[in-house]
Amino acid sequence: MEDRRVHQEEIAFEEAVARLEKVVTELEKGELTLEEALAAFQEGINLLRICIAKLNVFEEQIEILLSDYYSDVPSWLEERIRGES
């Protein structure tokens, strides 16, 4: 079976999710040999880790952007904005 390992830098989040969906579908069919199923499962775990890592980076970037935003907002408006969310 081919080497299915993927590195985080080589794949976009959306592509990782799409590939993960294909792996799950492949596994759910139940037509793989034991070795193929293990390789597919390992690929799925790798893709899941990539998705989580990318989501963590995106979350950090959003927090930085919001922090910058809130630092520019007058305190009276910040209290009102934070109270609505």
Chimera marker file (.cmm) of the C-alpha trace (Angstrom):
<marker_set name="trace">
<marker id="1" x="0.000" y="0.000" z="0.000" r="1" g="1" b="0" radius="0.5"/>
<marker id="2" x="1.216" y="3.501" z="-0.774" r="1" g="1" b="0" radius="0.5"/>
<marker id="3" x="2.661" y="5.815" z="1.864" r="1" g="1" b="0" radius="0.5"/>
<marker id="4" x="-0.285" y="7.977" z="2.922" r="1" g="1" b="0" radius="0.5"/>
<marker id="5" x="1.502" y="10.250" z="5.389" r="1" g="1" b="0" radius="0.5"/>
<marker id="6" x="0.801" y="13.930" z="4.949" r="1" g="1" b="0" radius="0.5"/>
<marker id="7" x="2.646" y="16.819" z="6.541" r="1" g="1" b="0" radius="0.5"/>
<marker id="8" x="0.817" y="19.810" z="7.975" r="1" g="1" b="0" radius="0.5"/>
<marker id="9" x="2.636" y="22.317" z="5.770" r="1" g="1" b="0" radius="0.5"/>
<marker id="10" x="1.694" y="20.434" z="2.603" r="1" g="1" b="0" radius="0.5"/>
<marker id="11" x="-2.085" y="20.483" z="2.899" r="1" g="1" b="0" radius="0.5"/>
<marker id="12" x="-4.825" y="23.065" z="3.359" r="1" g="1" b="0" radius="0.5"/>
<marker id="13" x="-7.401" y="22.607" z="6.105" r="1" g="1" b="0" radius="0.5"/>
<marker id="14" x="-10.236" y="22.037" z="3.638" r="1" g="1" b="0" radius="0.5"/>
<marker id="15" x="-8.212" y="19.430" z="1.755" r="1" g="1" b="0" radius="0.5"/>
<marker id="16" x="-7.369" y="17.631" z="5.001" r="1" g="1" b="0" radius="0.5"/>
<marker id="17" x="-11.062" y="17.516" z="5.950" r="1" g="1" b="0" radius="0.5"/>
<marker id="18" x="-12.031" y="16.228" z="2.496" r="1" g="1" b="0" radius="0.5"/>
<marker id="19" x="-9.358" y="13.529" z="2.627" r="1" g="1" b="0" radius="0.5"/>
<marker id="20" x="-10.407" y="12.600" z="6.146" r="1" g="1" b="0" radius="0.5"/>
<marker id="21" x="-13.995" y="12.157" z="4.947" r="1" g="1" b="0" radius="0.5"/>
<marker id="22" x="-12.756" y="9.846" z="2.158" r="1" g="1" b="0" radius="0.5"/>
<marker id="23" x="-10.731" y="7.791" z="4.638" r="1" g="1" b="0" radius="0.5"/>
<marker id="24" x="-13.756" y="7.406" z="6.916" r="1" g="1" b="0" radius="0.5"/>
<marker id="25" x="-15.931" y="6.357" z="3.977" r="1" g="1" b="0" radius="0.5"/>
<marker id="26" x="-13.290" y="3.859" z="2.880" r="1" g="1" b="0" radius="0.5"/>
<marker id="27" x="-13.115" y="2.390" z="6.380" r="1" g="1" b="0" radius="0.5"/>
<marker id="28" x="-16.896" y="2.270" z="6.768" r="1" g="1" b="0" radius="0.5"/>
<marker id="29" x="-17.264" y="0.188" z="3.599" r="1" g="1" b="0" radius="0.5"/>
<marker id="30" x="-15.434" y="-2.629" z="5.374" r="1" g="1" b="0" radius="0.5"/>
<marker id="31" x="-13.780" y="-3.844" z="2.179" r="1" g="1" b="0" radius="0.5"/>
<marker id="32" x="-10.158" y="-3.174" z="3.174" r="1" g="1" b="0" radius="0.5"/>
<marker id="33" x="-7.713" y="-5.797" z="4.278" r="1" g="1" b="0" radius="0.5"/>
<marker id="34" x="-6.532" y="-5.534" z="7.845" r="1" g="1" b="0" radius="0.5"/>
<marker id="35" x="-3.266" y="-3.929" z="6.724" r="1" g="1" b="0" radius="0.5"/>
<marker id="36" x="-5.082" y="-1.456" z="4.456" r="1" g="1" b="0" radius="0.5"/>
<marker id="37" x="-7.537" y="-0.603" z="7.229" r="1" g="1" b="0" radius="0.5"/>
<marker id="38" x="-4.683" y="0.063" z="9.648" r="1" g="1" b="0" radius="0.5"/>
<marker id="39" x="-2.923" y="2.278" z="7.101" r="1" g="1" b="0" radius="0.5"/>
<marker id="40" x="-6.166" y="4.156" z="6.412" r="1" g="1" b="0" radius="0.5"/>
<marker id="41" x="-6.790" y="4.581" z="10.137" r="1" g="1" b="0" radius="0.5"/>
<marker id="42" x="-3.262" y="5.938" z="10.619" r="1" g="1" b="0" radius="0.5"/>
<marker id="43" x="-3.805" y="8.368" z="7.752" r="1" g="1" b="0" radius="0.5"/>
<marker id="44" x="-7.083" y="9.464" z="9.321" r="1" g="1" b="0" radius="0.5"/>
<marker id="45" x="-5.407" y="10.118" z="12.669" r="1" g="1" b="0" radius="0.5"/>
<marker id="46" x="-2.666" y="12.087" z="10.930" r="1" g="1" b="0" radius="0.5"/>
<marker id="47" x="-5.237" y="14.157" z="9.035" r="1" g="1" b="0" radius="0.5"/>
<marker id="48" x="-7.206" y="14.745" z="12.235" r="1" g="1" b="0" radius="0.5"/>
<marker id="49" x="-4.047" y="15.994" z="13.970" r="1" g="1" b="0" radius="0.5"/>
<marker id="50" x="-3.375" y="18.333" z="11.051" r="1" g="1" b="0" radius="0.5"/>
<marker id="51" x="-6.937" y="19.711" z="11.242" r="1" g="1" b="0" radius="0.5"/>
<marker id="52" x="-6.678" y="20.269" z="14.996" r="1" g="1" b="0" radius="0.5"/>
<marker id="53" x="-3.279" y="21.959" z="14.682" r="1" g="1" b="0" radius="0.5"/>
<marker id="54" x="-4.548" y="24.266" z="11.944" r="1" g="1" b="0" radius="0.5"/>
<marker id="55" x="-7.684" y="25.110" z="13.936" r="1" g="1" b="0" radius="0.5"/>
<marker id="56" x="-5.496" y="25.951" z="16.946" r="1" g="1" b="0" radius="0.5"/>
<marker id="57" x="-3.397" y="28.301" z="14.799" r="1" g="1" b="0" radius="0.5"/>
<marker id="58" x="-6.532" y="29.937" z="13.385" r="1" g="1" b="0" radius="0.5"/>
<marker id="59" x="-7.952" y="30.354" z="16.887" r="1" g="1" b="0" radius="0.5"/>
<marker id="60" x="-4.736" y="32.001" z="18.093" r="1" g="1" b="0" radius="0.5"/>
<marker id="61" x="-4.787" y="34.380" z="15.125" r="1" g="1" b="0" radius="0.5"/>
<marker id="62" x="-8.414" y="35.320" z="15.832" r="1" g="1" b="0" radius="0.5"/>
<marker id="63" x="-7.599" y="35.952" z="19.489" r="1" g="1" b="0" radius="0.5"/>
<marker id="64" x="-4.727" y="38.232" z="18.456" r="1" g="1" b="0" radius="0.5"/>
<marker id="65" x="-6.950" y="40.115" z="16.016" r="1" g="1" b="0" radius="0.5"/>
<marker id="66" x="-9.679" y="40.528" z="18.614" r="1" g="1" b="0" radius="0.5"/>
<marker id="67" x="-7.149" y="41.616" z="21.214" r="1" g="1" b="0" radius="0.5"/>
<marker id="68" x="-5.880" y="44.289" z="18.830" r="1" g="1" b="0" radius="0.5"/>
<marker id="69" x="-9.462" y="45.297" z="18.070" r="1" g="1" b="0" radius="0.5"/>
<marker id="70" x="-10.444" y="45.576" z="21.723" r="1" g="1" b="0" radius="0.5"/>
<marker id="71" x="-7.323" y="47.584" z="22.530" r="1" g="1" b="0" radius="0.5"/>
<marker id="72" x="-8.532" y="50.259" z="20.082" r="1" g="1" b="0" radius="0.5"/>
<marker id="73" x="-12.147" y="50.320" z="21.296" r="1" g="1" b="0" radius="0.5"/>
<marker id="74" x="-13.105" y="52.887" z="23.938" r="1" g="1" b="0" radius="0.5"/>
<marker id="75" x="-13.798" y="51.241" z="27.299" r="1" g="1" b="0" radius="0.5"/>
<marker id="76" x="-17.466" y="52.295" z="27.351" r="1" g="1" b="0" radius="0.5"/>
<marker id="77" x="-18.028" y="50.596" z="23.959" r="1" g="1" b="0" radius="0.5"/>
<marker id="78" x="-16.008" y="47.517" z="24.889" r="1" g="1" b="0" radius="0.5"/>
<marker id="79" x="-18.243" y="46.885" z="27.908" r="1" g="1" b="0" radius="0.5"/>
<marker id="80" x="-21.297" y="47.158" z="25.700" r="1" g="1" b="0" radius="0.5"/>
<marker id="81" x="-19.861" y="44.856" z="22.997" r="1" g="1" b="0" radius="0.5"/>
<marker id="82" x="-18.702" y="42.202" z="25.465" r="1" g="1" b="0" radius="0.5"/>
<marker id="83" x="-22.040" y="42.355" z="27.285" r="1" g="1" b="0" radius="0.5"/>
<marker id="84" x="-23.940" y="41.481" z="24.085" r="1" g="1" b="0" radius="0.5"/>
<marker id="85" x="-21.920" y="38.359" z="23.245" r="1" g="1" b="0" radius="0.5"/>
<link id1="1" id2="2" r="1" g="1" b="0" radius="0.2"/>
<link id1="2" id2="3" r="1" g="1" b="0" radius="0.2"/>
<link id1="3" id2="4" r="1" g="1" b="0" radius="0.2"/>
<link id1="4" id2="5" r="1" g="1" b="0" radius="0.2"/>
<link id1="5" id2="6" r="1" g="1" b="0" radius="0.2"/>
<link id1="6" id2="7" r="1" g="1" b="0" radius="0.2"/>
<link id1="7" id2="8" r="1" g="1" b="0" radius="0.2"/>
<link id1="8" id2="9" r="1" g="1" b="0" radius="0.2"/>
<link id1="9" id2="10" r="1" g="1" b="0" radius="0.2"/>
<link id1="10" id2="11" r="1" g="1" b="0" radius="0.2"/>
<link id1="11" id2="12" r="1" g="1" b="0" radius="0.2"/>
<link id1="12" id2="13" r="1" g="1" b="0" radius="0.2"/>
<link id1="13" id2="14" r="1" g="1" b="0" radius="0.2"/>
<link id1="14" id2="15" r="1" g="1" b="0" radius="0.2"/>
<link id1="15" id2="16" r="1" g="1" b="0" radius="0.2"/>
<link id1="16" id2="17" r="1" g="1" b="0" radius="0.2"/>
<link id1="17" id2="18" r="1" g="1" b="0" radius="0.2"/>
<link id1="18" id2="19" r="1" g="1" b="0" radius="0.2"/>
<link id1="19" id2="20" r="1" g="1" b="0" radius="0.2"/>
<link id1="20" id2="21" r="1" g="1" b="0" radius="0.2"/>
<link id1="21" id2="22" r="1" g="1" b="0" radius="0.2"/>
<link id1="22" id2="23" r="1" g="1" b="0" radius="0.2"/>
<link id1="23" id2="24" r="1" g="1" b="0" radius="0.2"/>
<link id1="24" id2="25" r="1" g="1" b="0" radius="0.2"/>
<link id1="25" id2="26" r="1" g="1" b="0" radius="0.2"/>
<link id1="26" id2="27" r="1" g="1" b="0" radius="0.2"/>
<link id1="27" id2="28" r="1" g="1" b="0" radius="0.2"/>
<link id1="28" id2="29" r="1" g="1" b="0" radius="0.2"/>
<link id1="29" id2="30" r="1" g="1" b="0" radius="0.2"/>
<link id1="30" id2="31" r="1" g="1" b="0" radius="0.2"/>
<link id1="31" id2="32" r="1" g="1" b="0" radius="0.2"/>
<link id1="32" id2="33" r="1" g="1" b="0" radius="0.2"/>
<link id1="33" id2="34" r="1" g="1" b="0" radius="0.2"/>
<link id1="34" id2="35" r="1" g="1" b="0" radius="0.2"/>
<link id1="35" id2="36" r="1" g="1" b="0" radius="0.2"/>
<link id1="36" id2="37" r="1" g="1" b="0" radius="0.2"/>
<link id1="37" id2="38" r="1" g="1" b="0" radius="0.2"/>
<link id1="38" id2="39" r="1" g="1" b="0" radius="0.2"/>
<link id1="39" id2="40" r="1" g="1" b="0" radius="0.2"/>
<link id1="40" id2="41" r="1" g="1" b="0" radius="0.2"/>
<link id1="41" id2="42" r="1" g="1" b="0" radius="0.2"/>
<link id1="42" id2="43" r="1" g="1" b="0" radius="0.2"/>
<link id1="43" id2="44" r="1" g="1" b="0" radius="0.2"/>
<link id1="44" id2="45" r="1" g="1" b="0" radius="0.2"/>
<link id1="45" id2="46" r="1" g="1" b="0" radius="0.2"/>
<link id1="46" id2="47" r="1" g="1" b="0" radius="0.2"/>
<link id1="47" id2="48" r="1" g="1" b="0" radius="0.2"/>
<link id1="48" id2="49" r="1" g="1" b="0" radius="0.2"/>
<link id1="49" id2="50" r="1" g="1" b="0" radius="0.2"/>
<link id1="50" id2="51" r="1" g="1" b="0" radius="0.2"/>
<link id1="51" id2="52" r="1" g="1" b="0" radius="0.2"/>
<link id1="52" id2="53" r="1" g="1" b="0" radius="0.2"/>
<link id1="53" id2="54" r="1" g="1" b="0" radius="0.2"/>
<link id1="54" id2="55" r="1" g="1" b="0" radius="0.2"/>
<link id1="55" id2="56" r="1" g="1" b="0" radius="0.2"/>
<link id1="56" id2="57" r="1" g="1" b="0" radius="0.2"/>
<link id1="57" id2="58" r="1" g="1" b="0" radius="0.2"/>
<link id1="58" id2="59" r="1" g="1" b="0" radius="0.2"/>
<link id1="59" id2="60" r="1" g="1" b="0" radius="0.2"/>
<link id1="60" id2="61" r="1" g="1" b="0" radius="0.2"/>
<link id1="61" id2="62" r="1" g="1" b="0" radius="0.2"/>
<link id1="62" id2="63" r="1" g="1" b="0" radius="0.2"/>
<link id1="63" id2="64" r="1" g="1" b="0" radius="0.2"/>
<link id1="64" id2="65" r="1" g="1" b="0" radius="0.2"/>
<link id1="65" id2="66" r="1" g="1" b="0" radius="0.2"/>
<link id1="66" id2="67" r="1" g="1" b="0" radius="0.2"/>
<link id1="67" id2="68" r="1" g="1" b="0" radius="0.2"/>
<link id1="68" id2="69" r="1" g="1" b="0" radius="0.2"/>
<link id1="69" id2="70" r="1" g="1" b="0" radius="0.2"/>
<link id1="70" id2="71" r="1" g="1" b="0" radius="0.2"/>
<link id1="71" id2="72" r="1" g="1" b="0" radius="0.2"/>
<link id1="72" id2="73" r="1" g="1" b="0" radius="0.2"/>
<link id1="73" id2="74" r="1" g="1" b="0" radius="0.2"/>
<link id1="74" id2="75" r="1" g="1" b="0" radius="0.2"/>
<link id1="75" id2="76" r="1" g="1" b="0" radius="0.2"/>
<link id1="76" id2="77" r="1" g="1" b="0" radius="0.2"/>
<link id1="77" id2="78" r="1" g="1" b="0" radius="0.2"/>
<link id1="78" id2="79" r="1" g="1" b="0" radius="0.2"/>
<link id1="79" id2="80" r="1" g="1" b="0" radius="0.2"/>
<link id1="80" id2="81" r="1" g="1" b="0" radius="0.2"/>
<link id1="81" id2="82" r="1" g="1" b="0" radius="0.2"/>
<link id1="82" id2="83" r="1" g="1" b="0" radius="0.2"/>
<link id1="83" id2="84" r="1" g="1" b="0" radius="0.2"/>
<link id1="84" id2="85" r="1" g="1" b="0" radius="0.2"/>
</marker_set>
